[in-house]
Amino acid sequence: MSLKEGLQKLLKVQDVDLELKSLEEAKSKYPAEISRRQAEITRAEDGLKELTDRLEELERRRRHLERELDSAREQLKKLEARFSEVKTNKEYDALQLEVEACKNKMSEYEGEILEIIESGDGIREKVELETQDVGDLQQEQQARIDELQAKLDSLQGEVDGVESQRQAAIKGVDGSLLRSYENTRGGRGLTVAPVRKGSCGACYRQLPAQIKTIVRRSEEIVICESCGAIMAWDDESSKN
Ligand SMILES: [Zn+2]
């Protein structure tokens, strides 16, 4: 393959590469949005979990207090039964103190149980509301995530297609020419630029007549002094 043909092929490779680049750019936006939406779901779920954990903790505490209350009640019965056996005032006073202490403990337990029931009701109400909200959010975000994932998948399909086009386009292009193409970064996103009206097709800098001739004859690789693009001559380059 002559240098001229090679350069013309490179122009096609470049078209494919530009398409690939814009596909990759479009593709790169989706994963960030998907994980942002997933994080939103997780945050909502965590908030709900915190509430239900709190509720469970309160229930455990309430069951514990109720057991304590039961045994205090038993204790009180036993203490009260002993009144019939007391013989002295001193014994009576001591027993009375024990009874008081036991009753105090019981009313402490009852007080705390009431508090738990009250705040439990509040939390249960919140849980009910949030369960609904989280469900809505999950549904809404998941629908959008699925949509984004489908777009991502179809973009990937397009990328795969364009990549195989690229494989076909570079077939037969000289290795060193391909390397110069890969290593060059030209202006306006163009690495290889066709000559247009005697100027570089990427930056429009006028080419000196002598350089133009070299490009036209494709004697050697010419790099635009202004933007660094590899100069190529195609059918349209001859038109003025
Ligand atoms: Zn240029």
Residues whose N, C-alpha, C, O or C-beta is under 5 A from the ligand:
A	BS01	ZN	C200 A202 C203 Y204 C224 S226 C227 G228 A229
